[in-house]
Amino acid sequence: MFDQIKNDERVIGKSRDGRFAVTMNGNQDILEVYVPPAELVKIEVEQGIKEAINDARTKIESLLRNKMMNLSQ
């Protein structure tokens, strides 16, 4: 049951400036990556993607923790 929940859940994590985004499932697999169509230097791209992944991981962990608490009640 929990494996199915992890497969079904999706979150979108964004960089602090909102220009980069990743979609992550409950297994913490990256499903999509969005990089803005602009002239960027390598360090901006690296930082933006890292921030988006960290944001998505935080969101999916919180979502799954809440779902598990609700299932156990």
N, C-alpha and C positions, 0 to 999 in steps of 0.2 A: 504494500500500500504506500509506504513512504517513498519507495523508488519511483512509483508512478507520479506522486506529487512532485518529486524532484525533477522528473522529466517534463512535466506539464508547466511548471512555473517559469516565468521569464521576467527579467528586470532590465531596465536600460540605465546604464551608468554613464555619467557625463563628467567631462573635465571641469575644473573650477570655472573656466570662462565659458563653458557650454558649447564650445566649437567642436569637440570630439565626443563620440558616443560609442558604446559597445552594448550589445545585447548578450546577456548571459542567462543560462538556464540553471536549475537547481543543482545540477552536477558540477557547476562552475565551468561549463564549457562555453567558450566564446562563440556565439552564433553569427554575429554580424559586427563589423567595425565601420564606423563612419569617420572619415577625415574630410575636413572642409576643402572645397575646390579653390584654394588660394595659394599664393606663393608663401611657403613656410620654410624655415630653416630646420634642419634635422633635429635639433634639440627641442624645438617647439612641438614637433610631431611626437617625439619620444615621450616628452613630459605629458602632453595631452592624452596620449593613449594610456600611459601609466595611471594617470589620475582617473580616467574613465573606468579602467579595469578595477581599481581599488574601490571606487564608488559602487560599481555593480556588485562586487564581492560583499561589501558591507550591507547593501540592500538585500541581496538574496539570503545571506546568513540570518538577517533579522526576520525576513519573511518566513523562512523555513522554521526558525525557532518559534515564531508565533503560531504557525500552523500545527507544530508538534504539541504545543501547550494546549491548543484548542482540541486536538484529537484526544489528549489524555484526560480531558474533563468530562 
